[in-house]
Structure formats: structure tokens, C-alpha cells
Amino acid sequence: MNRTRHRLWDLPTRLFHWLLVLAVAAAIISGQLGGNLIVWHGRIGLLIVGLIVFRLLWGVLGSTYARFAHFFPTPAKIKVYLRGEWRQPGHNPLGALSVFAVLALVAFQAISGLFANDDIAFNGPLYDLVGRDLSNRLSGLHHLASNALYALIAIHLAAIAFYGRVKKNNLVKPMITGWREGEGEDAQGGGLPALILALILALAAVYGASGAWLAEPPAPPPAAETPGW
């Protein structure tokens, strides 16, 4: 039997999704284990900054179903979905709420981590911009928000499992192949110039977040010589 299908997720969107999954998992593991891995925790945080900035840009410059304007969860869309009348491809309104919540919380974690410290030997790359007191407050919020992130991830995974087993709608496969079974229009837009621009700006954000542009702190004064008598 012939089955129609359409292009749903473009390659940059799919790469972003799976890179973010890996980066968040690595950040959680390195953060929990601590020790020498805290340095890698910071580096992963910079990667996440770049990924989030890229996705924000791609939400404007990307192809049809990757654009925020296409799936922004307005009250009218939510009502249509709750009545069981939602038929549009891409994120449904409740799924869109989950996407925006995850992006916002991951972005907060990444940004707060830039100014945080572990109270031992690690300071975020932008620690010197805020000082110890504010850094300590941001560190506390960083740890506190991690619990909310765990809850959101659990809800996200539960929703994927529900759609796959109960509604027989595999949400993972299109995010791997890019194709969705069923009638619909192929995604349009998101060409190479848009991709290059988004990548350049994302890399610029990583550079800014890295603190490489900050002036080196002054060297400590030499220790006073102790008289030999």
C-alpha cells in the first residue's frame, strides 16, 4: 500500500536536538560526579550556550516546522488541541509548551553557570564580572533549578512514551530521519545562508560566554623577602 510522507524536520534541527540531548546528559553526569569533571561541566555549558543561541536563531531563520511562529502555543491552538481537533504536523500546542520550557530552563542553567562557582576551585568563565556574593546566589539558583530540569526531562520522556504506545504516533523516528508518515506539506526555507549566519552568531555567543575577551587579572605582587637574621 502506498503511503504518503512529508519532510518535517530539517537536518540542523535534528542535529541540534540530539546534540542537546547528549550535552545535557553529559552536563548532568559531570555535575553530579564533580571533582576533576567539573572543568568539563563548564566546557559542556559553553557548548549548550552555543546550541541554545543557534536554536533561537533557527527558530526564526529555519525551515517551516522549526520556526517558533509555526508552533507557538497560543490559547486558541491549545483549545483546538484539547478538543481533539489538532491535525497540523510538527509540535502540537502542549508539546510546544514543553519545548519552550525545556529551552528556557536549559538556557537559564547554562547562563547562570557562567557566573557560578563550586566553592572549591572552579569559577565560571564570567565569574569576575559579578563578584563573589552574586556568584554564590547564582550558584544556588543553578543547583535549585537542576531539580526542575530533571522533572521537565521526565515529563518530556513520559509524553514521548505515551504518544508512541497509546496514540501510536512515533515522535522519535521523524527526529532521526526527518520524514513524517502521512499527508502534509514539505518543510520549506532554512537554506545554507541562514545556516551559516546562525552558526556564526552561535560561535560568537560561545566566544563571549567563554570570557576569553576579559583582561587577564593582574599578577600578585612578589612576596617580601625575609631578612636572613
C-alpha positions as a Markdown table, in Angstrom:
| # | Residue | x | y | z |
|---|---|---|---|---|
| 1 | Met | 0.0 | 0.0 | 0.0 |
| 2 | Asn | 1.4 | 3.4 | -1.0 |
| 3 | Arg | 1.9 | 5.7 | 1.9 |
| 4 | Thr | 2.4 | 9.5 | 1.7 |
| 5 | Arg | 5.1 | 11.2 | 3.7 |
| 6 | His | 6.5 | 14.7 | 4.0 |
| 7 | Arg | 9.7 | 16.3 | 5.2 |
| 8 | Leu | 9.1 | 17.5 | 8.7 |
| 9 | Trp | 12.4 | 18.3 | 10.5 |
| 10 | Asp | 15.4 | 19.7 | 8.7 |
| 11 | Leu | 18.9 | 18.4 | 9.4 |
| 12 | Pro | 20.0 | 21.4 | 11.5 |
| 13 | Thr | 17.0 | 21.0 | 13.8 |
| 14 | Arg | 17.7 | 17.2 | 14.2 |
| 15 | Leu | 21.4 | 17.8 | 14.8 |
| 16 | Phe | 20.6 | 20.4 | 17.4 |
| 17 | His | 18.1 | 18.1 | 19.1 |
| 18 | Trp | 20.4 | 15.2 | 19.5 |
| 19 | Leu | 23.5 | 17.3 | 20.4 |
| 20 | Leu | 21.4 | 19.0 | 23.1 |
| 21 | Val | 20.3 | 15.6 | 24.5 |
| 22 | Leu | 23.9 | 14.4 | 24.7 |
| 23 | Ala | 25.2 | 17.7 | 26.1 |
| 24 | Val | 22.5 | 17.9 | 28.8 |
| 25 | Ala | 23.2 | 14.3 | 29.8 |
| 26 | Ala | 26.9 | 14.9 | 29.9 |
| 27 | Ala | 26.4 | 18.1 | 32.0 |
| 28 | Ile | 24.2 | 16.2 | 34.5 |
| 29 | Ile | 26.7 | 13.4 | 34.8 |
| 30 | Ser | 29.8 | 15.7 | 35.1 |
| 31 | Gly | 27.9 | 18.0 | 37.6 |
| 32 | Gln | 26.9 | 15.1 | 39.8 |
| 33 | Leu | 30.3 | 13.4 | 39.8 |
| 34 | Gly | 32.1 | 16.7 | 40.3 |
| 35 | Gly | 35.9 | 16.5 | 41.1 |
| 36 | Asn | 38.0 | 17.0 | 38.0 |
| 37 | Leu | 35.0 | 16.6 | 35.8 |
| 38 | Ile | 33.7 | 20.0 | 36.9 |
| 39 | Val | 36.1 | 21.5 | 34.3 |
| 40 | Trp | 34.3 | 19.5 | 31.6 |
| 41 | His | 31.0 | 20.5 | 33.1 |
| 42 | Gly | 31.9 | 24.1 | 32.4 |
| 43 | Arg | 33.0 | 23.3 | 28.8 |
| 44 | Ile | 29.8 | 21.5 | 28.2 |
| 45 | Gly | 28.0 | 24.5 | 29.5 |
| 46 | Leu | 29.6 | 26.6 | 26.8 |
| 47 | Leu | 28.5 | 24.1 | 24.1 |
| 48 | Ile | 25.0 | 24.4 | 25.5 |
| 49 | Val | 25.1 | 28.1 | 25.2 |
| 50 | Gly | 26.0 | 27.8 | 21.5 |
| 51 | Leu | 23.3 | 25.3 | 20.9 |
| 52 | Ile | 20.6 | 27.4 | 22.6 |
| 53 | Val | 21.6 | 30.5 | 20.7 |
| 54 | Phe | 21.6 | 28.5 | 17.4 |
| 55 | Arg | 18.1 | 27.2 | 18.1 |
| 56 | Leu | 16.8 | 30.6 | 18.9 |
| 57 | Leu | 18.1 | 31.9 | 15.6 |
| 58 | Trp | 16.9 | 28.8 | 13.8 |
| 59 | Gly | 13.5 | 29.4 | 15.2 |
| 60 | Val | 13.4 | 32.5 | 13.0 |
| 61 | Leu | 15.6 | 31.5 | 10.1 |
| 62 | Gly | 15.0 | 27.8 | 9.9 |
| 63 | Ser | 12.5 | 25.8 | 7.8 |
| 64 | Thr | 8.8 | 25.8 | 8.2 |
| 65 | Tyr | 8.2 | 23.4 | 11.2 |
| 66 | Ala | 11.3 | 24.6 | 13.0 |
| 67 | Arg | 10.1 | 28.2 | 13.2 |
| 68 | Phe | 8.7 | 29.3 | 16.5 |
| 69 | Ala | 5.9 | 31.2 | 14.7 |
| 70 | His | 4.7 | 27.9 | 13.3 |
| 71 | Phe | 4.2 | 26.1 | 16.7 |
| 72 | Phe | 3.9 | 28.9 | 19.3 |
| 73 | Pro | 1.2 | 27.7 | 21.7 |
| 74 | Thr | -1.5 | 30.3 | 21.6 |
| 75 | Pro | -4.6 | 29.9 | 23.7 |
| 76 | Ala | -6.6 | 29.2 | 20.6 |
| 77 | Lys | -4.3 | 26.5 | 19.5 |
| 78 | Ile | -4.4 | 24.9 | 22.9 |
| 79 | Lys | -8.2 | 24.9 | 22.8 |
| 80 | Val | -8.2 | 23.2 | 19.4 |
| 81 | Tyr | -5.8 | 20.6 | 20.6 |
| 82 | Leu | -7.8 | 19.9 | 23.8 |
| 83 | Arg | -10.9 | 19.4 | 21.7 |
| 84 | Gly | -9.1 | 16.7 | 19.8 |
| 85 | Glu | -9.2 | 18.7 | 16.6 |
| 86 | Trp | -5.5 | 19.3 | 16.1 |
| 87 | Arg | -4.2 | 18.0 | 12.8 |
| 88 | Gln | -1.2 | 20.1 | 12.0 |
| 89 | Pro | 2.3 | 18.5 | 11.6 |
| 90 | Gly | 5.1 | 19.4 | 13.9 |
| 91 | His | 4.9 | 20.2 | 17.6 |
| 92 | Asn | 1.3 | 20.2 | 19.0 |
| 93 | Pro | 0.5 | 23.1 | 21.4 |
| 94 | Leu | 1.2 | 21.1 | 24.6 |
| 95 | Gly | 4.4 | 19.7 | 23.1 |
| 96 | Ala | 5.4 | 23.3 | 22.2 |
| 97 | Leu | 4.9 | 24.4 | 25.8 |
| 98 | Ser | 7.3 | 21.6 | 26.8 |
| 99 | Val | 9.8 | 22.6 | 24.2 |
| 100 | Phe | 9.8 | 26.3 | 25.3 |
| 101 | Ala | 10.0 | 25.3 | 28.9 |
| 102 | Val | 13.0 | 23.0 | 28.3 |
| 103 | Leu | 14.8 | 25.6 | 26.2 |
| 104 | Ala | 14.2 | 28.3 | 28.8 |
| 105 | Leu | 15.3 | 26.2 | 31.7 |
| 106 | Val | 18.4 | 24.8 | 29.9 |
| 107 | Ala | 19.3 | 28.4 | 28.9 |
| 108 | Phe | 19.0 | 29.6 | 32.5 |
| 109 | Gln | 21.2 | 26.7 | 33.7 |
| 110 | Ala | 23.8 | 27.5 | 31.1 |
| 111 | Ile | 23.8 | 31.2 | 31.7 |
| 112 | Ser | 23.8 | 31.0 | 35.5 |
| 113 | Gly | 26.7 | 28.5 | 35.3 |
| 114 | Leu | 28.8 | 31.1 | 33.5 |
| 115 | Phe | 28.9 | 33.2 | 36.7 |
| 116 | Ala | 28.7 | 30.3 | 39.3 |
| 117 | Asn | 31.4 | 28.7 | 41.4 |
| 118 | Asp | 31.7 | 25.4 | 43.2 |
| 119 | Asp | 33.0 | 26.9 | 46.4 |
| 120 | Ile | 36.3 | 24.9 | 46.0 |
| 121 | Ala | 38.4 | 25.6 | 42.9 |
| 122 | Phe | 36.1 | 26.2 | 39.9 |
| 123 | Asn | 34.7 | 29.6 | 38.9 |
| 124 | Gly | 32.6 | 30.1 | 35.8 |
| 125 | Pro | 34.2 | 31.9 | 32.9 |
| 126 | Leu | 32.3 | 35.2 | 33.7 |
| 127 | Tyr | 32.7 | 35.0 | 37.4 |
| 128 | Asp | 34.9 | 38.1 | 37.6 |
| 129 | Leu | 32.0 | 40.2 | 36.1 |
| 130 | Val | 29.7 | 39.7 | 39.1 |
| 131 | Gly | 31.8 | 39.1 | 42.2 |
| 132 | Arg | 31.6 | 36.5 | 45.0 |
| 133 | Asp | 28.2 | 37.4 | 46.5 |
| 134 | Leu | 26.2 | 37.4 | 43.3 |
| 135 | Ser | 28.1 | 34.4 | 42.1 |
| 136 | Asn | 27.0 | 32.5 | 45.2 |
| 137 | Arg | 23.4 | 33.4 | 44.7 |
| 138 | Leu | 23.5 | 32.3 | 41.1 |
| 139 | Ser | 25.3 | 29.1 | 42.1 |
| 140 | Gly | 22.4 | 28.4 | 44.5 |
| 141 | Leu | 19.8 | 29.0 | 41.8 |
| 142 | His | 21.8 | 26.9 | 39.4 |
| 143 | His | 21.6 | 23.9 | 41.8 |
| 144 | Leu | 18.0 | 24.5 | 42.6 |
| 145 | Ala | 16.9 | 24.8 | 39.0 |
| 146 | Ser | 18.5 | 21.5 | 38.2 |
| 147 | Asn | 15.7 | 19.7 | 40.1 |
| 148 | Ala | 13.1 | 21.4 | 37.9 |
| 149 | Leu | 15.1 | 20.4 | 34.8 |
| 150 | Tyr | 15.1 | 16.7 | 35.9 |
| 151 | Ala | 11.3 | 17.0 | 36.3 |
| 152 | Leu | 10.8 | 18.5 | 32.9 |
| 153 | Ile | 13.0 | 15.8 | 31.3 |
| 154 | Ala | 10.9 | 13.1 | 33.0 |
| 155 | Ile | 7.7 | 14.7 | 31.7 |
| 156 | His | 9.2 | 15.0 | 28.2 |
| 157 | Leu | 10.2 | 11.4 | 28.1 |
| 158 | Ala | 6.8 | 10.3 | 29.5 |
| 159 | Ala | 5.0 | 12.2 | 26.8 |
| 160 | Ile | 7.1 | 10.6 | 24.1 |
| 161 | Ala | 6.4 | 7.2 | 25.5 |
| 162 | Phe | 2.6 | 8.0 | 25.8 |
| 163 | Tyr | 2.4 | 9.1 | 22.2 |
| 164 | Gly | 4.3 | 6.1 | 21.0 |
| 165 | Arg | 2.4 | 3.4 | 22.9 |
| 166 | Val | -1.1 | 4.9 | 23.3 |
| 167 | Lys | -1.5 | 7.2 | 20.3 |
| 168 | Lys | 0.7 | 5.1 | 18.0 |
| 169 | Asn | 2.5 | 8.3 | 17.0 |
| 170 | Asn | 6.2 | 7.7 | 16.9 |
| 171 | Leu | 7.8 | 11.1 | 17.7 |
| 172 | Val | 11.4 | 9.9 | 17.7 |
| 173 | Lys | 11.6 | 8.5 | 14.2 |
| 174 | Pro | 10.9 | 11.8 | 12.4 |
| 175 | Met | 13.5 | 13.5 | 14.6 |
| 176 | Ile | 16.0 | 10.9 | 13.3 |
| 177 | Thr | 15.0 | 10.6 | 9.6 |
| 178 | Gly | 13.4 | 14.0 | 9.1 |
| 179 | Trp | 10.3 | 12.4 | 7.5 |
| 180 | Arg | 6.8 | 12.0 | 8.9 |
| 181 | Glu | 4.3 | 9.5 | 7.5 |
| 182 | Gly | 1.0 | 10.9 | 6.3 |
| 183 | Glu | -0.1 | 13.8 | 4.2 |
| 184 | Gly | 1.4 | 17.2 | 4.6 |
| 185 | Glu | 3.5 | 19.9 | 3.0 |
| 186 | Asp | 7.3 | 19.5 | 3.0 |
| 187 | Ala | 9.2 | 22.0 | 5.1 |
| 188 | Gln | 10.4 | 25.0 | 3.2 |
| 189 | Gly | 13.2 | 27.5 | 3.9 |
| 190 | Gly | 16.2 | 27.3 | 6.2 |
| 191 | Gly | 18.8 | 27.3 | 3.4 |
| 192 | Leu | 22.6 | 27.4 | 3.6 |
| 193 | Pro | 22.9 | 31.2 | 4.0 |
| 194 | Ala | 20.6 | 31.1 | 7.0 |
| 195 | Leu | 22.5 | 28.1 | 8.4 |
| 196 | Ile | 25.9 | 29.9 | 8.1 |
| 197 | Leu | 24.6 | 33.1 | 9.7 |
| 198 | Ala | 23.1 | 31.1 | 12.7 |
| 199 | Leu | 26.3 | 29.2 | 13.1 |
| 200 | Ile | 28.5 | 32.3 | 13.1 |
| 201 | Leu | 26.3 | 34.0 | 15.7 |
| 202 | Ala | 26.2 | 30.9 | 17.8 |
| 203 | Leu | 30.0 | 30.7 | 17.7 |
| 204 | Ala | 30.2 | 34.4 | 18.6 |
| 205 | Ala | 28.0 | 33.7 | 21.6 |
| 206 | Val | 30.3 | 30.8 | 22.8 |
| 207 | Tyr | 33.3 | 33.1 | 22.5 |
| 208 | Gly | 31.5 | 35.8 | 24.5 |
| 209 | Ala | 30.4 | 33.3 | 27.2 |
| 210 | Ser | 33.9 | 31.8 | 27.4 |
| 211 | Gly | 35.3 | 35.0 | 28.9 |
| 212 | Ala | 38.3 | 34.8 | 26.5 |
| 213 | Trp | 37.9 | 38.6 | 25.8 |
| 214 | Leu | 38.3 | 39.5 | 29.5 |
| 215 | Ala | 41.5 | 41.1 | 30.6 |
| 216 | Glu | 43.9 | 38.9 | 32.5 |
| 217 | Pro | 43.8 | 39.6 | 36.2 |
| 218 | Pro | 46.9 | 41.4 | 37.5 |
| 219 | Ala | 49.7 | 39.2 | 38.8 |
| 220 | Pro | 50.1 | 39.1 | 42.6 |
| 221 | Pro | 52.9 | 41.3 | 44.0 |
| 222 | Pro | 56.1 | 39.4 | 44.7 |
| 223 | Ala | 56.5 | 38.1 | 48.3 |
| 224 | Ala | 58.6 | 40.3 | 50.5 |
| 225 | Glu | 62.0 | 38.9 | 51.2 |
| 226 | Thr | 62.6 | 37.7 | 54.8 |
| 227 | Pro | 65.8 | 39.1 | 56.3 |
| 228 | Gly | 68.4 | 36.4 | 56.9 |
| 229 | Trp | 68.9 | 37.5 | 60.5 |
